[in-house]
Amino acid sequence: MMKAIEVRKFGAPEVMELVEKPALLPGPDEVVVQVAAIGVNPVETYIRAGTYPMLPELPYTPGGNVAGTIASCGPEVTRWQKGDRVYSVATVSGGYAEMALCKADQVFRLPANISFAQGAAIGVPAATAWRALFIRGRGKVGERLLIHGASGSVGQAAVQLARDAGMSVYGTAGSDRGCSLVEKLGAQAVSHNQPGYEDKLLEASSGAGFDLILEMLANKNLEKDLHLLARRGRVVIIGSRGRIEIDPRLTMGKETEIRGLAVFNATPEETNQTHSALASAMERGVLVPGISREMALAEAPMAHQLVMNDGNCGKIVLLP
């Protein structure tokens, strides 16, 4: 038997219950991961609440990002062996559990210099940062990058990866602690809670604006982003929690672009490209995921409340 979180009805965080379930066995092309750490992502709160466009059948176990070791492999699996350190980009069985069933191509090698807790922050946050920067954003050496919400887990990864790629990096955060963290990672930081912070950002860019903006809260910031873009700049929307009204003419004068992002839209080729690059960045010490808080698996309801708060400054991780 194993312990797992189960959702039997959509609703508030309290619908998540810690239960005992039968241990997992892999199918022909599957692996079972002995879970050491679980990453908590905002999208999992939308699914649990029943407000996400695509919902699983009930009951289900939340989560797709785990890190741990391979416990067993199906007979057709040649890529992995028992004991290999891995992290997942998705699971078959759900991740909030002591064990997770994954397709063999849903897990990737976790370098020895990265802890399991840090590994739980790779599958969605770091992959999202890479996709936003270099696939959807087409970021290039020498470009000016603004990360709107740089102190969170996606933002921290984006700062590290962008600096390694030779971009000039600026970031916003909502607290002194967040700004200090962003600066320690090597970006110029401005508090987005200060009146007139947009003027400070333009001044920091010598009035030229930004070639690329990564936006974590588009329903609040998108129109401001359009003013901050340089000529032919791009804004990539990573997160939004509602509607916003904008003037489309703001895109016309400078021929700017608004691009959406959902990491699950990646092709197999893009996925392999992304995680090969992330492995290299981890091994070189470029990508070091920040952990905000570690919590017990039974505290999943509290984790779902905390992950939606501002100021986490890193990944919330559940430990089985």
Buried (B, 14 or more C-beta within 10 A) or exposed (E): EBBBBBBEEBEEBEBBBBBEBEEBEBBEBBBBBBBBBBBBBBBBBBBBBEEBEEBBEEBBBBBBBBBBBBBBBBEEBEEBEEEBBBBBBBBBBBBBBBBBBBBBBBBBBBBEEBBBBBBBBBBBBBBBBBBBBBBBBBBBEEBBBBBBBBBBBBBBBBBBBBBBBEBBBBBBBBBEEBBBBBBEBEBBBBBBEEEEBBEBBBEBBEEEBBBBBBBBBBEBBBBBBBEBBBEEBBBBBBBBEEEEEBEEEBBEEBEBBBBEBEBEEBEEEBBEBBBEBBBEBBBEEBBBBBBBBBBEBBBBBBBBEBBEEBEBBBBBBBBB
